[in-house]
Amino acid sequence: MMKKLLMIGLLATCADAATINVPADYPTIQDAVNVVQDGDTIRISSGTYYEHILLNYDDIHVGYSITIEGDPDGPRPVIDGQYLNQCLLRAEDMGSQASVRISNLIFTRGWSGDQYNTCAAISVWGIGEFELDGCAVTKCNVTYTGGNLLVLESDVCRVENCEIIANTSTRPLRISHSNNVVIEDVEIRNNADLVDGAHTMGIHLYQCPGAVVRDCVVTGNITFGGPLGLGIWANMPFYMYNTMVCGNAGSSSSHQVFGAWEGSGNVISEHCGDGSAALGACCLETECVEADPYECGLAGGNFIGPLTSCDQVDCSNEGNLGACCIGGMCSESNEYTCTSLGGEWAGDYTNCSDVACTPPPAIAACCVSDNCLTTLESVCDLLGGTWQGDTSDCKSAACDPWIGACCVAGACTQISLDDCASLGGTYFGDLTACEDIECPGTCLGDLSGDGDVGVDDILILLSGYGPCP
């Protein structure tokens, strides 16, 4: 339905929309992007394109609706970065009225070794609507804690019918600070992470309220950093339906899914049906049977936990559900699931309407001199920084340089290091005060700077005798 509404809106507002063909009309995708108008479609013929595509630069295309698609009648075109480009396709700061749809393309061999530009395939930042349909991301490499497919600050985000396979990344699919997120029929498989301290190896959802994950497969991913969520990580409650998250491995004991969620028909297990998982109690409506988590999930049951028994469980209330607080958010689950995820269990039969979960401390912007970093307020205080507020970020933070004592011509003033240097003064360090500094006096006749007024100073004066230029 959302696709239909989007297309109807495009037809209504862009009556003169055109289709630009690559390479028939323009030899490269970027050439076509440079001339595209609001509502236009760029259609790419089958083949391999060695490009780094920028949808928005110098504030062009702000508010535009653009479609980039592979020829639907042939093999999917390939965007090949040759391990040279950081993002194979970038759409950033196009505005809340803009919409971008990308379909039927393969992105491969993207690379990012830049800790400030951590995207190897697709980066979307600051946009109204984004849709990725029928695309593949493979053999891309991110060496920092970024992602192969990165979406930040989108009002509507849909990723459908896609594969993210055999990449090196801490977060193959990362979506942050976005609303109306739907991830449907997406396979994230056999990706590897080599970065310590990563959060997730599959789907990473940060500040995405009510995101929906449906009909997806997240399996065979591996990390050596010991993350919290090997398959899916979310810091806000989300919905999950008919999704398999299994067989993802880390160097330490972690969870296939981390965070609070609701849904049905899911299979969540450390093992993908190889018979090696420990048995436990499984509630099939009001009946309890012993099974492994994979078998329980396939049957649509509620797996209570490994080595639990039906003698310990009352399935008459779906395994004694209750309110569980995780990361300041509340969802209903059984006690075993709640505590294994690091949550705080409120008790059998409790519900979220009666429980107030304490939110976690905010991670936001901190100004340390004219530099900005994202951290906790307590850490910011330890660094002597200026906290910018719980909801701030470094993208919008305006950090002023620190000031300190500066001696100029025998007088002290408190200014920045750069301003002190421009005046030829002596800077005594950030946050120093003039009341703690004794500036050396000045001697007007000491032209040589040796601390005495003598013949050398007279000679200097005489050497400049005559009219001033």
Secondary structure, DSSP 8 states (H G I E B T S, - for coil): -HHHHHHHHHHHH-TT--EEEETTT-SSHHHHHHH--TT-EEEE-SSEE---EES-STTTTTT-EEEEEE-TTSS--EEE-TTT-S-SEEEEEEEEEEEEEEES-EEES-EE--TTS-EEEEEEEEEEEEEEES-EEES-EE-SS-EEEEEEEEEEEEEES-EEES-B-S-SEEEES-SSEEEES-EEES-EE--TT-SBSSEEEES-TT-EEES-EEES-EESS--SEEEEEESS-EEEES-EEE--B-SS--EEEES-EEEES-EEESSSSSS-S--EEEEETTEEEEE-HHHHHHTT-EEEEET--GGG--GGGTTT-EEEEETTEEEEE-HHHHHHTT-EE--TT--GGG--------EEEEEETTEEEEEEHHHHHHTT-EE--TT--TTT------EEEEEETTEEEEEEHHHHHHTT-EEEEET--GGG-------TT-SSSSSS-SHHHHHHHHHT-S---
